[in-house]
Amino acid sequence: MYPELAGRVVLITGGASGIGLAAAQALAEAGAGVVIADLHADAARDAARALGDAHLGLGGDVADEAAVQRIAEQALARHGRIDVLINSAGIPDSFLPTLEQQVGDFRRLVDVHLTGTYMMCKAVAPAMLRQRRGSIINLSSIAGVMGLARRNAYSAAKAGIGMLTRTLGCEWAAQGVRVNAIAPGYMLTPFAQRLIDEGKLDAARIRRRTPAGRLGTARHIADAMLFLASDRAEFITGVTLPVDGGYTAWGAASDAYGGPLD
Ligand SMILES: NC(=O)c1ccc[n+]([C@@H]2O[C@H](COP(=O)([O-])OP(=O)(O)OC[C@H]3O[C@@H](n4cnc5c(N)ncnc54)[C@H](O)[C@@H]3O)[C@@H](O)[C@H]2O)c1
């Protein structure tokens, strides 16, 4: 669908699982060379190997500045350029009441999501600015645009990613580097499945609250990423695109979906 993506180089953090992995598969199918960077080095290498010889898997913590620099350098050493950066590395928050939360957990969450996204953008931008072309896609969340009790750190980090996306989008637009974010609703990935299994999310309740009446899939997000990565999105920068089955559009007091929950 986007022939220009063939031969482009895509670096994906958190690419060993869920949304990042679906993006890696979709971009590899489109002919891009994919570099997967993940906290779990073995999982990153396995995921890259499964995509084929043209792809690379790397270990690294996006909250660690030296590791971030190493990831960018290794991707550039392999391909000589980076055309697309997808910041999908992430961890869930504790879901505890605020008074029971640990400040260390708050800091770690902000470090991984917000500071990690900032540092990855900063590490990859010099190459993109030299090329005068690049597309950065960050992961926000419905939690970054709506208030969800007990989710302080995650929500603050995701809202921060929305503003970071705007500020960087404004700074680099004239040099051909676009910065956008996607705000997924509830997508059935290992991340969300774990929260459902632990009783932290109620899948039936979420379906009733979602106009589309179902949870999304990682592929729904990957499809939006293909568009934002492509030249068809060349005049789009600084936006946070909800991909949530209408979740954030809904404002009435009643359930959004009254159909069967099979
Ligand atoms: N699944 C959802 O419903 C949903 C909704 C809104 C936003 N998101 C966001 O989308 C992104 C991806 O979520 P997912 O559902 O694919 O989760 P996932 O758990 O399936 O995948 C996340 C990946 O990030 C990696 N990771 C975690 N911490 C890291 C670190 N410090 N450095 C490098 N890699 C790290 C993990 O190892 C894992 O492979 C996250 O930012 C998440 O907050 C997900």
The ligand as a Tripos MOL2 file, in Angstrom:
@<TRIPOS>MOLECULE
LIG
   44    48     1     0     0
SMALL
NO_CHARGES

@<TRIPOS>ATOM
      1 N1         -1.8500   -2.4830   24.8210 N.am      1 LIG1
      2 C1         -2.5850   -1.4200   25.1020 C.2       1 LIG1
      3 O1         -3.7960   -1.5200   25.3210 O.2       1 LIG1
      4 C2         -1.9520   -0.0550   25.1020 C.ar      1 LIG1
      5 C3         -2.7990    1.0440   25.2220 C.ar      1 LIG1
      6 C4         -2.2590    2.3170   25.2260 C.ar      1 LIG1
      7 C5         -0.8830    2.5000   25.1020 C.ar      1 LIG1
      8 N2         -0.0780    1.3960   24.9990 N.ar      1 LIG1
      9 C6          1.3720    1.6650   24.8890 C.3       1 LIG1
     10 O2          1.8990    1.0050   23.7590 O.3       1 LIG1
     11 C7          3.2580    0.6430   24.0180 C.3       1 LIG1
     12 C8          3.4500   -0.8310   23.7330 C.3       1 LIG1
     13 O3          2.5730   -1.5850   24.5670 O.3       1 LIG1
     14 P1          2.2630   -3.1270   24.3050 P.3       1 LIG1
     15 O4          0.8360   -3.3190   24.6250 O.co2     1 LIG1
     16 O5          2.7920   -3.5150   22.9820 O.co2     1 LIG1
     17 O6          3.1530   -3.7710   25.4940 O.3       1 LIG1
     18 P2          4.0290   -5.1270   25.5500 P.3       1 LIG1
     19 O7          4.2830   -5.3820   26.9920 O.co2     1 LIG1
     20 O8          3.3900   -6.1860   24.7170 O.co2     1 LIG1
     21 O9          5.3950   -4.6690   24.8530 O.3       1 LIG1
     22 C9          6.2340   -3.6910   25.4190 C.3       1 LIG1
     23 C10         7.6820   -4.0340   25.0860 C.3       1 LIG1
     24 O10         8.5090   -2.9980   25.6530 O.3       1 LIG1
     25 C11         9.6540   -3.6180   26.2050 C.3       1 LIG1
     26 N3         10.2150   -2.7560   27.2560 N.ar      1 LIG1
     27 C12         9.6980   -2.5210   28.4890 C.ar      1 LIG1
     28 N4         10.5010   -1.6830   29.1590 N.ar      1 LIG1
     29 C13        11.5510   -1.3840   28.3380 C.ar      1 LIG1
     30 C14        12.7060   -0.5860   28.4750 C.ar      1 LIG1
     31 N5         12.9620    0.0860   29.6070 N.pl3     1 LIG1
     32 N6         13.5810   -0.5040   27.4330 N.ar      1 LIG1
     33 C15        13.3400   -1.2040   26.2820 C.ar      1 LIG1
     34 N7         12.2580   -1.9810   26.1030 N.ar      1 LIG1
     35 C16        11.3620   -2.0740   27.1170 C.ar      1 LIG1
     36 C17         9.1390   -4.9380   26.7760 C.3       1 LIG1
     37 O11        10.1910   -5.8670   26.9710 O.3       1 LIG1
     38 C18         8.1490   -5.3720   25.6930 C.3       1 LIG1
     39 O12         8.7800   -6.1580   24.7050 O.3       1 LIG1
     40 C19         3.5360    1.0350   25.4710 C.3       1 LIG1
     41 O13         4.1600    2.3000   25.4880 O.3       1 LIG1
     42 C20         2.1440    1.1260   26.0790 C.3       1 LIG1
     43 O14         2.1290    2.0180   27.1570 O.3       1 LIG1
     44 C21        -0.5750    0.1370   24.9970 C.ar      1 LIG1
@<TRIPOS>BOND
     1     1     2 1
     2     2     3 2
     3     2     4 1
     4     4     5 ar
     5     4    44 ar
     6     5     6 ar
     7     6     7 ar
     8     7     8 ar
     9     8     9 1
    10     8    44 ar
    11     9    10 1
    12     9    42 1
    13    10    11 1
    14    11    12 1
    15    11    40 1
    16    12    13 1
    17    13    14 1
    18    14    15 2
    19    14    16 1
    20    14    17 1
    21    17    18 1
    22    18    19 2
    23    18    20 1
    24    18    21 1
    25    21    22 1
    26    22    23 1
    27    23    24 1
    28    23    38 1
    29    24    25 1
    30    25    26 1
    31    25    36 1
    32    26    27 ar
    33    26    35 ar
    34    27    28 ar
    35    28    29 ar
    36    29    30 ar
    37    29    35 ar
    38    30    31 1
    39    30    32 ar
    40    32    33 ar
    41    33    34 ar
    42    34    35 ar
    43    36    37 1
    44    36    38 1
    45    38    39 1
    46    40    41 1
    47    40    42 1
    48    42    43 1
@<TRIPOS>SUBSTRUCTURE
     1 LIG1         1 GROUP 0 **** ****
